[in-house]
Amino acid sequence: MRIDVVSIFPDYLAPLDLSLIGKARRDGLIELQVHDLRAFTHDRHRTVDDTPYGGGAGMVMKPEPWAEALDHVAAQTDSRPTLIIPGPGGQRLDQALARELARRDHLVFACGRYEGIDERVYDYAARDFDVRIVSLGDYVLNGGEVAALAVIEAVARLVPGVIGNADSLVEESHEDGLLEYPVYTKPEHWQGRSVPEVLLSGDHGRIAAWRHEQRLQRTAARRPDLLPRAAAAGAEQLAIAV
Ligand code: ADE
């Protein structure tokens, strides 16, 4: 998968050198480039923002550097990449969207700052990109970089080969609409708390049943809003939990 990120703070994306994504880059599974939006300005101050037409607070990102940056990225590919513009007004990121984006072979992230990017850029970009506005949730961040990091992490780990043990992708929270079961490791007794006896039993059937029950209880207690969707996926077990 190829990923390009355009930002006025390229250093914000430095964590993408670390951990599993850093390794996937070194292994050639993910080809990631970060571009400094200011490299596409031509004035002495490398200006990327200006005051809003119509008045109001804050600054708006100018269209020209964005158009040049996006042209630069588009010129490097024959395909039609997905352009993700993070913003609080976008489609909420969830596991289904991460899975959908993981099927694309080229993602481009345009990280806005200030009050946002001049609206005409969205339309301009649609010539070369499938434009998607994606939100992390109903709160406001200072810019798109943290959201780009979150989307990239959620997507990249679904790219085949990035996670060594593919089984760990199957059983995790949100894959089938239920939260994950609780996990324990050594020591068996710690600070007056013990590992549930069933996990020491060696009885794989009992362990699987206990874990499933824990997933149902957890989801009902912490995220009851998820239950209707999970029920559609596996109604008979859920009848027990609710
Ligand atoms: N930029 C500002 N707020 C955001 C949010 N909630 N999600 C994605 N990008 C954002």
Residues whose N, C-alpha, C, O or C-beta is under 5 A from the ligand:
A	BS01	ADE	P86 G87 P88 V134 S135 L136 G137 Y139 V140 L141 N142 G143 G144 A147
